[in-house]
Amino acid sequence: MTGADARIAVVSTEMFGARDLLSALGWKPNLFSFLRFSFLIAVIMLGFVAVTVFVGEMIQIPPAILQVFLWGGWLFWLGYLLPRHQARDLAAGGDAYRRAFWRELCFGIGFNFAMMLRPVVVGIVEGGSVVGSPWILALGLLPSGLGLFAILDASRQLGVSCAFFVYEYARDTTSPVIDRGVYRWFRHPLFTGGICMSVGLGICVGTPVALELAAVNAAVLLPYLPVEDRRCSNAVGSRYARYREEVGGIVPRSRRVLPTSESVQAQNGSSQGERREDPAGEQRVHQMRAGQTRRQ
């Protein structure tokens, strides 16, 4: 690998935290694998968008009602089916993450992205356009911009590997609780940011159906938060329970200032969060890579 190739590989796998994800899938952690992964998720997302729009047109169900049912099915998968399948995969041993990814994770995450796109896509299919009143466009771009900022910062802080549940399927590792950057204000900025972008794009289109679907997507935050909080509590443990008490769900709330005794504990790595040096995270990465080396 040349120096230029090495720099590109670092950008594509380290900046976005995708190296462990690609390794868990049995792919080389380089730019080609990262693009391959991104293309796969994009295809699944667009496929779900096309299928749901087609189904909605065929059965003539109101788009907002269909949106509610689709979100309900996804939340059932996230909160009930996924944890049970995860326990089964971990008990079976072997490449638990790889099995889970190809069976359901790639489809579940792609479906989630598709639901966020539905307001703008359905709105355009039914005659809307993003080229309309400049005031409406500006009104829609504001939440879209805020959502994009939350997604980018959350991706930088959390990493693609963690966002795609890699460490939850790794034996003898501890899933991190990130409490820096945007995670200092929101517990689930990736999902919340995606909803903000979805609402903003729906406003940009401005048709009644786009606004209805955007409203449904905004409302889904209410059932999503307890479902995801419960799943994270089961996956991470007591550290997440304390993080949940300190950081807001929908309404931003910064972590409280720790008393002196608790601050000392945090510096020793015993708080619910992880420091920027993240010694536990480094150990987790080394364990993940050692496991991949043994399997190879």
LUMZA-917059 format. One record per residue (C-alpha): residue in three letters; x negated, y negated, z negated; residue number from 1. Coordinates in Angstrom, 2 decimals, always signed. Layout:
# LUMZA-917059
 res      xx      yy      zz   n
 ALA       X       Y       Z NUM
...
//
This chain:
# LUMZA-917059
 res      xx      yy      zz   n
 MET   +0.00   +0.00   +0.00   1
 THR   -1.43   -3.39   +0.97   2
 GLY   -1.49   -6.37   -1.37   3
 ALA   +1.49   -7.94   +0.43   4
 ASP   +3.47   -4.70   +0.21   5
 ALA   +2.70   -4.45   -3.49   6
 ARG   +3.96   -7.98   -4.10   7
 ILE   +7.19   -7.24   -2.20   8
 ALA   +7.70   -4.06   -4.23   9
 VAL   +7.30   -6.00   -7.46  10
 VAL   +9.84   -8.59   -6.33  11
 SER  +12.38   -5.96   -5.35  12
 THR  +12.04   -3.63   -8.34  13
 GLU  +10.61   -5.59  -11.27  14
 MET  +12.37   -8.93  -10.88  15
 PHE  +15.73   -7.24  -10.63  16
 GLY  +14.85   -4.48  -13.09  17
 ALA  +15.63   -1.73  -10.59  18
 ARG  +12.50   +0.41  -10.90  19
 ASP  +13.92   +2.86  -13.44  20
 LEU  +17.19   +3.10  -11.51  21
 LEU  +15.42   +4.02   -8.29  22
 SER  +13.21   +6.52  -10.12  23
 ALA  +16.25   +8.08  -11.80  24
 LEU  +17.76   +8.61   -8.34  25
 GLY  +14.56  +10.27   -7.16  26
 TRP  +13.69   +7.37   -4.83  27
 LYS  +10.34   +5.63   -4.58  28
 PRO  +10.50   +2.25   -6.36  29
 ASN   +9.81   +0.04   -3.37  30
 LEU  +11.57   -2.55   -1.26  31
 PHE  +13.03   -0.02   +1.17  32
 SER  +14.65   +1.95   -1.65  33
 PHE  +16.03   -1.22   -3.21  34
 LEU  +17.57   -2.29   +0.10  35
 ARG  +18.90   +1.23   +0.61  36
 PHE  +20.56   +1.11   -2.79  37
 SER  +22.02   -2.36   -2.15  38
 PHE  +23.36   -1.29   +1.24  39
 LEU  +25.01   +1.78   -0.31  40
 ILE  +26.85   -0.28   -2.93  41
 ALA  +27.89   -2.84   -0.31  42
 VAL  +29.32   -0.13   +1.96  43
 ILE  +31.28   +1.42   -0.91  44
 MET  +32.59   -1.99   -1.96  45
 LEU  +33.72   -2.96   +1.54  46
 GLY  +35.22   +0.48   +2.04  47
 PHE  +37.37   +0.11   -1.05  48
 VAL  +38.43   -3.37   +0.04  49
 ALA  +39.51   -2.07   +3.44  50
 VAL  +41.33   +0.96   +2.02  51
 THR  +43.23   -1.02   -0.63  52
 VAL  +44.25   -3.71   +1.88  53
 PHE  +45.41   -1.03   +4.33  54
 VAL  +47.36   +0.82   +1.64  55
 GLY  +48.99   -2.41   +0.51  56
 GLU  +50.10   -3.18   +4.06  57
 MET  +51.38   +0.35   +4.65  58
 ILE  +53.50   +0.79   +1.52  59
 GLN  +54.64   -2.83   +1.40  60
 ILE  +54.01   -3.16   -2.34  61
 PRO  +53.49   -6.74   -3.59  62
 PRO  +49.73   -7.37   -3.65  63
 ALA  +49.77   -8.59   -7.24  64
 ILE  +51.55   -5.41   -8.42  65
 LEU  +49.07   -3.27   -6.52  66
 GLN  +46.22   -5.26   -8.08  67
 VAL  +47.55   -4.52  -11.57  68
 PHE  +47.78   -0.78  -10.86  69
 LEU  +44.31   -0.69   -9.33  70
 TRP  +42.77   -2.46  -12.30  71
 GLY  +44.66   -0.17  -14.66  72
 GLY  +43.18   +2.89  -12.97  73
 TRP  +39.67   +1.44  -13.12  74
 LEU  +39.98   +0.55  -16.81  75
 PHE  +41.21   +4.08  -17.54  76
 TRP  +38.11   +5.44  -15.81  77
 LEU  +35.76   +3.05  -17.62  78
 GLY  +37.18   +3.48  -21.09  79
 TYR  +38.33   +7.11  -21.10  80
 LEU  +36.97   +9.24  -18.27  81
 LEU  +33.43   +7.85  -18.01  82
 PRO  +32.44   +8.40  -21.68  83
 ARG  +33.74  +11.98  -21.56  84
 HIS  +31.97  +12.75  -18.32  85
 GLN  +28.81  +11.17  -19.71  86
 ALA  +28.86  +13.41  -22.79  87
 ARG  +29.32  +16.45  -20.54  88
 ASP  +26.44  +15.43  -18.28  89
 LEU  +24.08  +14.83  -21.19  90
 ALA  +24.99  +18.18  -22.73  91
 ALA  +24.27  +19.93  -19.42  92
 GLY  +20.74  +18.50  -19.28  93
 GLY  +18.67  +18.06  -16.15  94
 ASP  +19.11  +14.98  -13.97  95
 ALA  +22.21  +13.74  -15.78  96
 TYR  +22.08  +10.25  -14.33  97
 ARG  +21.63  +11.39  -10.76  98
 ARG  +24.67  +13.68  -11.02  99
 ALA  +26.77  +10.94  -12.59 100
 PHE  +25.70   +8.34  -10.04 101
 TRP  +26.68  +10.34   -6.99 102
 ARG  +29.84  +11.71   -8.57 103
 GLU  +31.35   +8.52   -9.97 104
 LEU  +29.07   +5.62  -10.99 105
 CYS  +28.41   +4.28   -7.49 106
 PHE  +32.11   +4.51   -6.70 107
 GLY  +33.25   +2.99  -10.00 108
 ILE  +30.93   +0.00   -9.67 109
 GLY  +31.67   -0.43   -5.97 110
 PHE  +35.40   -0.38   -6.76 111
 ASN  +34.90   -3.06   -9.40 112
 PHE  +33.18   -5.31   -6.86 113
 ALA  +35.96   -4.63   -4.36 114
 MET  +38.61   -5.77   -6.83 115
 MET  +36.77   -9.05   -7.25 116
 LEU  +36.78   -9.58   -3.47 117
 ARG  +40.45   -8.77   -2.94 118
 PRO  +41.85  -12.29   -3.62 119
 VAL  +39.82  -13.92   -0.84 120
 VAL  +40.12  -10.98   +1.58 121
 VAL  +43.88  -10.46   +1.18 122
 GLY  +44.41  -14.21   +1.33 123
 ILE  +42.57  -14.44   +4.65 124
 VAL  +44.30  -11.33   +6.05 125
 GLU  +47.66  -12.95   +5.32 126
 GLY  +46.82  -16.17   +7.12 127
 GLY  +44.68  -18.15   +4.74 128
 SER  +41.35  -19.83   +5.41 129
 VAL  +38.47  -21.10   +3.32 130
 VAL  +38.28  -24.16   +5.59 131
 GLY  +41.03  -26.34   +4.18 132
 SER  +41.32  -29.38   +1.97 133
 PRO  +37.92  -30.54   +0.74 134
 TRP  +39.40  -31.16   -2.71 135
 ILE  +40.71  -27.60   -2.95 136
 LEU  +37.38  -26.29   -1.68 137
 ALA  +35.50  -28.26   -4.32 138
 LEU  +37.91  -27.05   -7.01 139
 GLY  +37.28  -23.46   -6.00 140
 LEU  +33.52  -23.79   -5.66 141
 LEU  +33.17  -25.00   -9.26 142
 PRO  +34.17  -21.72  -10.97 143
 SER  +32.44  -19.79   -8.18 144
 GLY  +29.20  -21.61   -8.90 145
 LEU  +29.50  -21.06  -12.64 146
 GLY  +30.22  -17.38  -12.05 147
 LEU  +27.24  -17.03   -9.71 148
 PHE  +24.96  -18.64  -12.27 149
 ALA  +26.18  -16.25  -14.98 150
 ILE  +25.64  -13.23  -12.71 151
 LEU  +22.14  -14.25  -11.66 152
 ASP  +20.97  -15.02  -15.18 153
 ALA  +22.60  -11.88  -16.58 154
 SER  +20.96   -9.78  -13.87 155
 ARG  +17.59  -11.30  -14.70 156
 GLN  +18.00  -10.70  -18.42 157
 LEU  +19.62   -7.26  -18.30 158
 GLY  +18.16   -5.74  -15.16 159
 VAL  +19.84   -3.62  -12.52 160
 SER  +18.82   -0.38  -14.23 161
 CYS  +20.61   -1.27  -17.45 162
 ALA  +23.63   -2.73  -15.63 163
 PHE  +24.03   +0.60  -13.80 164
 PHE  +23.96   +2.62  -17.06 165
 VAL  +20.56   +4.25  -16.47 166
 TYR  +19.42   +4.15  -20.09 167
 GLU  +22.71   +5.52  -21.36 168
 TYR  +21.88   +8.77  -19.58 169
 ALA  +18.25   +8.93  -20.71 170
 ARG  +17.43  +11.28  -23.57 171
 ASP  +15.45  +10.04  -26.56 172
 THR  +15.92   +6.41  -25.57 173
 THR  +17.92   +3.56  -27.06 174
 SER  +20.10   +1.38  -24.87 175
 PRO  +19.14   -2.28  -25.35 176
 VAL  +21.28   -5.06  -26.78 177
 ILE  +20.28   -8.16  -24.85 178
 ASP  +20.96  -11.39  -26.73 179
 ARG  +19.02  -13.97  -24.72 180
 GLY  +19.90  -16.17  -21.77 181
 VAL  +23.57  -16.10  -20.88 182
 TYR  +24.00  -13.09  -23.19 183
 ARG  +23.58  -15.55  -26.05 184
 TRP  +27.00  -16.98  -25.14 185
 PHE  +28.97  -14.12  -23.51 186
 ARG  +28.97  -10.41  -24.27 187
 HIS  +29.75   -9.39  -20.68 188
 PRO  +28.54  -12.15  -18.34 189
 LEU  +28.27   -9.88  -15.29 190
 PHE  +31.96   -9.03  -15.35 191
 THR  +33.06  -12.48  -16.56 192
 GLY  +30.91  -14.15  -13.90 193
 GLY  +32.38  -11.89  -11.24 194
 ILE  +35.89  -12.85  -12.33 195
 CYS  +34.98  -16.54  -12.19 196
 MET  +33.68  -16.13   -8.65 197
 SER  +36.79  -14.18   -7.70 198
 VAL  +39.08  -16.88   -9.07 199
 GLY  +37.07  -19.62   -7.39 200
 LEU  +37.16  -17.91   -4.00 201
 GLY  +40.89  -17.33   -4.37 202
 ILE  +41.36  -21.05   -5.01 203
 CYS  +39.28  -21.87   -1.93 204
 VAL  +41.65  -19.82   +0.25 205
 GLY  +44.58  -21.46   -1.49 206
 THR  +47.39  -19.20   -0.25 207
 PRO  +50.01  -17.98   -2.74 208
 VAL  +48.85  -14.36   -2.49 209
 ALA  +45.20  -15.32   -3.03 210
 LEU  +46.13  -17.36   -6.10 211
 GLU  +48.29  -14.52   -7.46 212
 LEU  +45.48  -12.01   -7.12 213
 ALA  +43.03  -14.48   -8.65 214
 ALA  +45.39  -14.90  -11.62 215
 VAL  +45.60  -11.11  -12.05 216
 ASN  +41.81  -10.88  -11.99 217
 ALA  +41.54  -13.60  -14.64 218
 ALA  +44.12  -11.84  -16.81 219
 VAL  +42.25   -8.52  -16.63 220
 LEU  +39.59  -10.00  -18.91 221
 LEU  +41.98   -9.49  -21.83 222
 PRO  +42.23   -5.67  -21.59 223
 TYR  +38.67   -5.33  -20.27 224
 LEU  +36.97   -6.80  -23.34 225
 PRO  +38.21   -4.26  -25.92 226
 VAL  +37.67   -1.36  -23.49 227
 GLU  +34.08   -2.34  -22.73 228
 ASP  +33.32   -3.32  -26.32 229
 ARG  +34.40   +0.11  -27.50 230
 ARG  +32.36   +1.83  -24.81 231
 CYS  +29.27   -0.23  -25.63 232
 SER  +29.69   +0.39  -29.35 233
 ASN  +29.75   +4.14  -28.73 234
 ALA  +26.72   +3.94  -26.42 235
 VAL  +24.56   +1.56  -28.50 236
 GLY  +25.78   +1.95  -32.08 237
 SER  +25.79   -0.46  -34.99 238
 ARG  +23.47   -2.97  -33.30 239
 TYR  +26.21   -3.75  -30.81 240
 ALA  +28.83   -4.11  -33.55 241
 ARG  +26.86   -6.96  -35.08 242
 TYR  +26.21   -8.53  -31.69 243
 ARG  +29.95   -8.42  -31.05 244
 GLU  +30.61  -10.33  -34.26 245
 GLU  +28.15  -13.06  -33.35 246
 VAL  +28.71  -13.63  -29.62 247
 GLY  +31.93  -14.62  -27.89 248
 GLY  +33.90  -12.52  -25.47 249
 ILE  +35.79  -14.94  -23.21 250
 VAL  +35.26  -18.16  -25.16 251
 PRO  +31.54  -19.02  -25.36 252
 ARG  +30.05  -18.73  -28.81 253
 SER  +26.34  -18.89  -29.51 254
 ARG  +24.75  -16.58  -32.03 255
 ARG  +24.70  -17.99  -35.54 256
 VAL  +21.39  -19.00  -37.10 257
 LEU  +20.12  -16.12  -39.20 258
 PRO  +19.32  -16.67  -42.88 259
 THR  +15.64  -16.48  -43.77 260
 SER  +15.75  -12.84  -44.88 261
 GLU  +17.58  -11.76  -41.73 262
 SER  +15.15  -13.76  -39.57 263
 VAL  +12.27  -11.79  -41.03 264
 GLN  +14.07   -8.55  -40.21 265
 ALA  +14.67   -9.76  -36.66 266
 GLN  +10.99  -10.53  -36.19 267
 ASN  +10.22   -6.99  -37.35 268
 GLY  +12.52   -5.61  -34.67 269
 SER  +15.32   -4.50  -37.02 270
 SER  +17.97   -6.93  -35.81 271
 GLN  +20.70   -5.86  -33.41 272
 GLY  +19.02   -7.69  -30.54 273
 GLU  +15.64   -7.36  -28.90 274
 ARG  +12.88   -9.94  -28.75 275
 ARG  +11.60  -11.20  -25.44 276
 GLU   +8.52   -9.00  -25.85 277
 ASP  +11.00   -6.12  -26.19 278
 PRO   +8.74   -3.40  -27.67 279
 ALA  +11.68   -1.02  -27.80 280
 GLY  +12.40   -1.75  -24.17 281
 GLU   +8.79   -1.06  -23.21 282
 GLN   +8.90   +2.24  -25.06 283
 ARG  +12.16   +3.09  -23.30 284
 VAL  +10.64   +2.38  -19.89 285
 HIS   +7.59   +4.51  -20.66 286
 GLN   +9.82   +7.38  -21.79 287
 MET  +11.92   +7.10  -18.65 288
 ARG   +8.88   +7.15  -16.39 289
 ALA   +7.28  +10.00  -18.32 290
 GLY  +10.45  +12.04  -17.86 291
 GLN  +10.46  +11.32  -14.13 292
 THR   +6.79  +12.36  -13.89 293
 ARG   +7.45  +15.66  -15.65 294
 ARG  +10.34  +16.45  -13.31 295
 GLN   +8.19  +15.69  -10.29 296
//
